[in-house]
Amino acid sequence: MFTGSKKEIIDLIKRKGTLSIDTAVEEIELAKTTIREHFLQLERDGYVEREYVRSGPGRPSLRYQLTSKGNSLFPSSESALIREMISYFKSRGDREAIEEFFEAFWESRLEKARKRIEDASTDDPEVRIQILMEMLEEEGFMPEYQVDEDENKLTVKECNCPFSEVIKETRLPCKLEEMFYKKLFNENAERATFIAEGDYSCTYKIPTD
C-alpha cells in the first residue's frame, strides 16, 4: 500500500473520480514537477490511466483516473461477505437464501449503526452522521458528508463500494443500502448518484427537518 504523497494522490483520485495535475498541486503541498513525476510513475505501474476531457474550445485537459489495479488498493469486505454467504447457503439449502442473506446482513448493519447512535445519546442529525462516518470508514466505503443548511439536507457520499463484485451479480445490496439510510435517518432520504450506473460515488440526500 502506498504512503505519503502518492497515497494522497491515489486517495484524491478515488474521491474526485478524475484528477488533474494542477488540482493535485493545489491539494498537496509539493512542487508541480514532483507531482507530475508521481503521476507518471503511478501510470507506468498501472495504477492510473490518463484521459483527455474537453469542456469547451481549445485543447482538452489532461486528467487521470484509477485503473482496476488502482481501485483494488482500497478496502473491500467482499471476501468476508462471500464466505458468510456460502456458509449460509450450505446451512439452509434454500433457493431463496441469497435474498434472505442480504436482508439479514443489512439488518445487522442497521442495528449496529443504531446502537452506536443510541450509545451517543443525541438527536443532532450532524452528530449522528459523524458516528455513521466512523462505521462506514471501517467498512471501506471512504465516506464524506456535507451539510446544506439552505435546503435543510445532509449529503453523504460513499466514494468506494466494498461490494462491487457482488453487485455485478445482484443489485439487491444497492436497494438495501438506500433502505438503510431511510430507516436510519429519514424515510425521504434518497440516492442521488450511483456507482453501479457509472457515477464516481453513491450519494445520499437526507432531509434534516
C-alpha positions in Angstrom: 0.0 0.0 0.0 1.2 3.5 -0.8 2.2 6.0 1.8 3.0 9.7 1.8 2.2 11.9 -1.3 1.5 9.0 -3.6 -1.2 7.8 -1.3 -2.6 11.3 -1.2 -2.8 11.4 -5.0 -4.5 7.9 -5.1 -7.0 9.0 -2.4 -7.8 12.2 -4.2 -8.5 10.4 -7.5 -10.7 8.0 -5.7 -12.7 10.8 -4.0 -13.0 13.0 -7.1 -13.3 10.4 -9.8 -10.7 12.1 -12.0 -7.8 14.4 -11.1 -5.6 16.9 -13.0 -2.0 17.7 -12.1 -2.9 21.3 -11.3 -5.7 20.2 -8.9 -3.3 17.8 -7.2 -0.7 20.7 -6.8 -3.4 22.8 -5.1 -4.3 20.0 -2.7 -0.9 18.6 -1.9 2.0 20.8 -0.8 4.6 19.6 -3.3 6.2 21.1 -6.4 4.5 20.5 -9.7 7.5 18.7 -11.1 7.3 16.2 -8.2 3.6 15.7 -8.5 4.0 15.1 -12.3 6.7 12.5 -11.6 4.4 10.8 -9.1 1.6 10.6 -11.8 4.0 9.2 -14.4 5.3 6.5 -12.0 1.7 5.6 -11.0 0.8 5.4 -14.7 3.8 3.2 -15.5 3.0 0.9 -12.6 -0.6 0.5 -13.9 -2.4 2.2 -11.0 -3.7 5.2 -13.0 -4.5 6.0 -16.6 -4.9 9.3 -18.4 -7.9 10.7 -20.2 -8.5 13.9 -22.1 -11.6 15.9 -21.2 -13.0 18.6 -23.5 -15.0 21.2 -21.7 -15.0 24.0 -24.3 -13.0 25.3 -27.2 -9.2 24.7 -27.2 -7.2 21.7 -26.3 -8.8 19.1 -24.0 -7.5 19.0 -20.4 -5.4 16.0 -19.2 -6.9 14.2 -16.2 -6.1 10.9 -14.5 -8.4 8.2 -13.2 -7.8 4.9 -11.4 -7.4 1.6 -13.2 -8.8 -1.7 -11.9 -5.4 -2.2 -10.2 -5.7 1.2 -8.6 -9.2 0.6 -7.3 -8.0 -2.7 -5.8 -5.9 -0.8 -3.4 -9.0 0.3 -1.4 -10.6 -1.7 1.4 -13.0 -4.4 0.5 -15.4 -6.6 2.6 -16.2 -8.8 -0.3 -14.2 -11.9 0.8 -15.8 -12.0 4.2 -19.2 -11.3 2.8 -18.9 -14.1 0.2 -17.6 -16.6 2.8 -20.6 -15.8 5.0 -23.0 -16.1 2.1 -21.6 -19.5 1.0 -21.8 -20.8 4.6 -25.4 -19.5 4.9 -26.4 -21.3 1.7 -24.8 -24.6 2.9 -26.6 -24.4 6.2 -30.0 -23.5 4.7 -30.1 -25.3 1.3 -32.7 -22.8 0.3 -33.1 -21.3 -3.2 -34.3 -18.0 -1.7 -31.3 -17.9 0.6 -29.5 -15.1 -1.4 -32.3 -12.7 -0.7 -32.7 -13.7 2.9 -28.9 -13.5 3.4 -28.6 -9.9 2.1 -31.6 -8.8 4.1 -30.2 -10.3 7.3 -26.7 -8.8 6.6 -28.1 -5.3 6.1 -30.4 -5.6 9.1 -27.4 -6.4 11.2 -25.6 -3.3 9.8 -28.6 -1.2 10.6 -28.8 -2.5 14.2 -25.0 -1.9 14.6 -25.4 1.7 13.4 -28.5 2.3 15.6 -26.7 1.0 18.6 -23.7 3.3 18.1 -26.0 6.3 17.7 -28.1 5.4 20.7 -25.0 5.0 22.8 -24.1 8.6 21.9 -27.5 9.8 23.3 -28.0 12.6 20.7 -30.7 13.7 18.3 -28.4 16.0 16.4 -28.5 14.8 12.8 -25.0 16.0 12.1 -23.5 14.2 15.1 -25.4 11.1 14.1 -23.9 11.4 10.6 -20.4 11.7 12.1 -21.0 8.5 14.1 -22.1 6.8 10.9 -19.0 8.1 9.1 -16.8 6.2 11.5 -18.6 2.9 10.8 -18.6 3.4 7.0 -14.9 4.2 7.1 -14.3 0.9 9.0 -16.3 -0.9 6.3 -14.2 0.6 3.4 -16.8 3.0 1.9 -14.4 6.0 2.0 -17.3 8.2 3.2 -17.7 12.0 3.1 -20.5 14.3 4.2 -21.6 17.9 4.0 -24.4 20.0 5.5 -26.6 22.1 3.2 -28.4 24.5 5.7 -30.2 26.3 2.9 -32.0 23.1 1.8 -32.1 21.5 5.2 -30.3 18.4 4.0 -27.3 16.3 4.7 -25.4 14.8 1.9 -23.5 11.5 2.4 -21.1 10.3 -0.3 -19.7 6.8 -0.4 -16.6 7.1 -2.6 -15.8 3.4 -2.6 -18.1 0.3 -3.0 -16.6 -2.6 -0.9 -19.2 -4.9 -2.6 -18.5 -4.0 -6.2 -18.0 -7.6 -7.4 -21.2 -8.8 -5.6 -23.2 -6.0 -7.3 -22.1 -7.4 -10.7 -24.3 -10.4 -9.8 -27.2 -8.7 -8.0 -28.3 -5.1 -7.3 -30.1 -6.2 -4.1 -27.3 -4.7 -1.9 -27.9 -1.3 -3.7 -31.6 -1.4 -2.8 -30.9 -2.4 0.8 -28.2 0.4 1.2 -30.8 3.0 0.2 -33.3 1.5 2.6 -30.5 1.6 5.3 -30.5 5.4 5.1 -34.2 5.7 5.0 -34.6 3.5 8.2 -31.6 5.1 10.0 -32.4 8.7 9.3 -35.4 9.7 7.3 -38.0 7.9 5.1 -37.5 10.7 2.5 -33.7 10.0 2.2 -32.8 9.2 -1.4 -29.9 8.2 -3.5 -28.7 10.9 -6.0 -25.7 9.3 -7.7 -24.9 5.6 -8.1 -21.6 3.8 -8.7 -23.3 0.9 -10.4 -24.6 3.2 -13.1 -21.2 4.8 -13.8 -21.0 7.6 -11.2 -17.9 8.0 -9.1 -19.7 7.7 -5.8 -23.1 6.7 -4.3 -24.6 9.9 -2.8 -27.5 10.1 -0.4 -29.5 13.2 0.3 -31.0 13.2 3.8 -33.6 15.8 4.9 -32.9 17.2 8.4 -36.3 18.9 9.1 
